[in-house]
Amino acid sequence: MMESTFVALVLIAIVWELIWKGIALWKAARNDQRYWFVGLLVLNTLGILPILYIYVFQKGRKGI
């Protein structure tokens, strides 16, 4: 029982990270922000860094 719960949580974390990372990478590429793109691509932070980029550090329009 505990093993299946752990696997489910890991899968949810992976999907969560992929969604936020994909959005942030797309925005960084469109804004020609290469350092952000590389940093977002390399670091795995459970969505924290991509969310910060999207809502705090992105040039131009804010949010998704």
Contacts in CASP RR format, 6 or more apart in sequence:
PFRMAT RR
TARGET T0000
AUTHOR 0000-0000-0000
METHOD contacts of the structure
MODEL  1
MMESTFVALVLIAIVWELIWKGIALWKAARNDQRYWFVGLLVLNTLGILP
ILYIYVFQKGRKGI
13 46 0 8 1.000
16 46 0 8 1.000
16 47 0 8 1.000
17 44 0 8 1.000
17 45 0 8 1.000
17 46 0 8 1.000
17 47 0 8 1.000
17 50 0 8 1.000
20 47 0 8 1.000
20 50 0 8 1.000
20 51 0 8 1.000
20 54 0 8 1.000
21 40 0 8 1.000
21 41 0 8 1.000
21 47 0 8 1.000
21 50 0 8 1.000
22 50 0 8 1.000
23 50 0 8 1.000
23 54 0 8 1.000
23 64 0 8 1.000
24 36 0 8 1.000
24 40 0 8 1.000
24 49 0 8 1.000
24 50 0 8 1.000
24 51 0 8 1.000
24 53 0 8 1.000
24 54 0 8 1.000
25 37 0 8 1.000
25 40 0 8 1.000
25 41 0 8 1.000
25 50 0 8 1.000
27 53 0 8 1.000
27 54 0 8 1.000
27 58 0 8 1.000
28 34 0 8 1.000
28 36 0 8 1.000
28 37 0 8 1.000
28 40 0 8 1.000
28 53 0 8 1.000
28 58 0 8 1.000
29 37 0 8 1.000
31 58 0 8 1.000
31 59 0 8 1.000
31 60 0 8 1.000
33 59 0 8 1.000
36 53 0 8 1.000
36 57 0 8 1.000
39 49 0 8 1.000
40 49 0 8 1.000
40 50 0 8 1.000
40 53 0 8 1.000
43 49 0 8 1.000
54 62 0 8 1.000
54 63 0 8 1.000
54 64 0 8 1.000
55 62 0 8 1.000
55 63 0 8 1.000
END
